[in-house]
Amino acid sequence: MTGKKGELYEQLCQCIEYFEKHRGRMRYGLYRKMGMTIGSGAPSKACTSG
């Protein structure tokens, strides 16, 4: 593919590869059940408060 469609296809392939590679880290439902926070909001706030 060439042009804009080719660029979009490449970006899509990169996203798919990323999610396949990092799938084991993306178990958010399990992490929430364990009481873990998801995202960087809480740690970021803790670092700036004080």
N, C-alpha and C positions, 0 to 999 in steps of 0.2 A: 504494500500500500504506500501511496505517496500523498504528500500534502497534509491538510488538516486531519483527514481521516487516519492517515498513517501515524501522525503524532498522537492522536487520541488513542489509537490502538496500542501504541507503545506505552503510554501512560497507564492504560488499563492493565496491560500485562505486568508492569512493574508493581501495581497495587495488588494484583492477585498473587504475585510471587512473595510480596511482603507479608500478606496475611497468611499464606501457606507456611512461610518460614517461621512466623511468630505466633502461630495458632496456639501453642502450648501456654503462652503467656497471657492469652486473651480469654481467660476463664472467669469473666466478670461475675456471672451468676454465683459461682462457687465462692468467689472472694467476698461477695456481699453477704452470703449466708454465714461466712466465717467472721463477719463483723468488720472486715477490712474496708478502708476508704478507697474509693476509685477516683483517680484524677490527682491533680497537683494542688487543688485549692487549699486543703487543710495544711499540708506541709508548708506551702508558700505563705499562708497567713501566719503560721507559727514562727516562721523566720523573720517576718516583718513586724510582728508584735513584740513589744518588749521594751 
